[in-house]
Amino acid sequence: MHLFQSRRSESVTARSCPVCGKSRARAIGQLRTNFLLSLSKTEWDFVQCQYCELLYISPEPSATDLRTIYVESGQFDDPVYTDPGRVALIIEYMSGCFKGVVERSGHTEKDVVAVLEVGAGLAWMCRTAKSVNPNNVTIAQDISPEAVHKCPWVDFYILGDILDTRIDQRAPYDIVSLTHVIEHLVDPVAVIRRCKSLLRRDGVIFITAPHRPIGWRDNTSDIALWEKYSYNHVPAHIQYFSMKSMRVLSEQAGCVLDYWSHLHEGGQAFEAWLR
């Protein structure tokens, strides 16, 4: 493993990149846990893969910590999910995304399509699909029990992990959506491979997630920008993709990066389509 110097000039060992598997990582600094929960660590090393540009925390969060965050704690009562103005903006954005990926999969908005939403939470893509055509088939999956009964727009809400065989029973899907999910995944390559196996031949894997704080430039070490970043949720947000790291992820999973944009929210979020 590659040794590097942290902000406090301590020598630490970064775990291998969760996307490309390389062990050569550049230290940026350290990020403090910002959840009001009892977790195993209070501080995490923040590094950048020098091969694929992925930014990620090290070490990998423990299964116990992840269970505390996602299964034993609530998150969807926050105004960011419930404020009517915020909800309207999310639906407006998702409507444009849905139209684009439906057309890219060879359908029109009037066609009936099957949507799988991974790590669904409040299932915004499913909600959009039903608003466009009530006959669209919507399946949501999440390990958190919190939103299972809050989404009447979902035909089948599966409480379980991505390997749950109930997901296969309704495959293949025209759209597999991961909305602010991929940054949470311990093994993003395995999850995208699984999504690809569930996809119809001309289908699209839709991904949107945090990208970079405003003002950040790769090959710098301004950890203060990340500390102030609204999408800095340590250790829930495990990694942050660039176009290059998303392309490498696509290749590792046997997909093609069909579309990329990091113009959302002034560069703070990205959108990618995999096929």
N, C-alpha and C positions, 0 to 999 in steps of 0.2 A: 504494500500500500504506500501511496505517496505521502511524505511528511510535508507539512507546511507550517508557517508561523501564523498564529492567530493575532488578533488585535492587541492582545496583552503579551505578545512575543512568547507564547507557550507553544511547545511542539505537540501537535495532535495528529491523529490519523483519520483521514476521511474515508468513509465507506465508498465502495465502488459506485459509479454512476448508475442509477436505477433504469436508465434508458439504454446506454451503449455498453455498459459494463466496464468501462475504462476506470482505472484507479487514479489517474493524474488529475487532481483537483486544485484549484486556486482558492486560497482563503480570502474571504471578504470581511468576515468579522463574526460576531456572535449575536444571536437574537434571543431575547428573553421570552419565556412562556407567557402568553397574554390571555390565558383562560383562567377564570376564577374557580379552578378545579384542583383537586389534589392529584398531581401527576408526578411521574418518576424523576423529572428533571426540571430545573428552573431556567436553563440556558442551553442553547443548541448552536453548534458550529454551522455557519452558512458559507457554502462553497460554490464554485462554478467549475463544471467539467471543462477541461481544456480541449476536449475533442469535439463534443456536440453542443457546447454552450449552455447546457441545462444548469439552472441554479437550483440547489437543493440543500436541505438541512441534513446534518449528520450528528449522531447516529440515526438509524431508522427508528421511528417511534415504536414503542412496544405495543403488543396486542392489548395489554391491559389499559394503557393510556388511550388507545383508539376506542376501546369499548366504553371507557369512561366518557369520552367526548361524544360519541355518536349514538350509543345505546342507552346509557344511563343519564344523559342530560338532554334538556330541551333547547331548541334553537328557533323554532318557527313562529314563536309569538312576538319576536322582535319586530319593531316598526318597519325595518327594511323589507320585511315580507308581508306586512299587513296594511301599511299606510295606503289608502286608496290611490293617491297620486303616484306612488311608487309602483303599485300593482299595475296601473294603467300603462306606465312607461315600459314595464317588463313585457306586458302582453303585446304592446305595439312593436317592440323590438323582436319578440319571438315570432310574431306574425310574418314579418319580413323574412326572417330566417326560414320559417316553415315553407313559405312560398318558393324560396330559392332552392331548397334541397328537394322539394317535391318535383319541381321542374327538372332538376339535375338527374333525378332518378327515372326520368322518362314519363312522368305523369303530369296531369293538369290538376288544378286545385279541386275540380269537381270529381275526380276519380277517388275511389275508396282506397286508402292506404293503411298499412299496419305500422304502428309506431311503438318502439320499445324505448323507455326512458330509464337509463341506468343511474343509480344513486339519485333517485327522482326527487326526493323531498316533496315539495308541493307540486311537482309534475307540470311545469310551465309548458313544455312542448306538447304534452298530452292535452292540456287545457286548450292550447291554441288549435291543435288538430280537430278537436271536437267542435270548437267554435266555427271552424271553416266548413266542416262536414260532419254532422252528428253520426254518420254511418262509419266514419273512420274508426279503426280498431286501436284501442290504446291500452298498453300494458306498462306498468311501472314496477320498478324493483328498487328496494332500499333495505339496508340492515337496521335502520332506525324505525322504531314503531310509531314515532310521533305523528307522522302525516298520513298514515294508512287510511284513517277514517275522515280525513279532511279534504279529500279530492274526489268529489262525485263525478268528475269528468274522466276518471280512469275506469276502464272496463274491468281490469284485473290488476289489483295491487298486490305484488308478491313481496312478503316480508321474508327476506333471505338474502344470501350473497349471490354473486353473479353466476355461480355454478349451479344454482338451483334448477333442477330439471323441469320445473313448471314453466320456465322461460322457453325451453325448447319446444314444448307442446304447442306453442302458438307461433313458432317461427315458420318460414323466414319473414323478416321485417324489411319494409321499404326504407325506414329511417330508424337508426339507433342513435339516440341523443344522450350526450353527457354534458349537462349544463352546470358549469362550476363544480365539476366532479374530479377531473383528471389531476388537479393539483393535490387531491386528498389521497391518491392511490399509492400504496406501498410498492406495487408491481404494475406500473402502467402498461408495460408491454404485454403481460399475460392477459390483462383485462381487454385490451384492444384486439388481441388475437381471438379472444372469446367473442367479442362483438362481431368481428368479421365472420366467424363461423355461423352466426345467427342472421346474417344479412342476405337479402335477396341479391341476385347477380348484379343488378343495376342499382342497388341501394346505396345509401350514403350514411356514413358515420359522421354525425354533427357534433363538434366540440367547441365550447366556448369556456374561457377560464381567465384568471388573472395573468397578466403579462409582465409589466415592469412599472415601477413608480415613475411619475413624471420627473424628467431630468436625469434619469439613470443612463449611464453609458457602460457597455461591457468593457472589461479590462480596467475598471476603476474599483475602488473599495469604499465608497461612501455609504457605510452601513446606516447612517442616520436617515437616508432616504427610505430605506426599508423599514426602519423603526416607525416612521410616520405614515407609511403606506396603508391605506384603508383595507387592503387585501392581505395584510400581514397577520396571519392567524397561526401562531406557533403553539404546538406542533401539528395542527390540523392540516395546514398547507405545507406539504412536504416538498413540492418542486414547482418551478416556474419555467415554462417552455419558451423557446425562441422558434423562429421559422426553421432553423437548422435542426434543432433538437426534435421538433415535430416531424420533420422529414425522416430523421433517423428512426424515430419511433414507428413511423409508418412502414418503413422498410423492414424493421425487425418483426413487425406484425404481419407482413405480407400484404400490405396495402400500398396505395399511392396517395400522396398528399395532393389533392385536387384543387384546393383553394386555401388561401391564407390571407388574413388581414389582422394587423395589430393597430388599427386606427380608432378602435373603440375607446371611449372615455379618455381621449387624449393620449392613447398608447398604453393605458393601464390594463386593458383587456384585449384578448385576441379571439378570433374565430377561425376554425379550420374545418375543412371537409375532407374526409378520407373515403376512398373507394377501393 
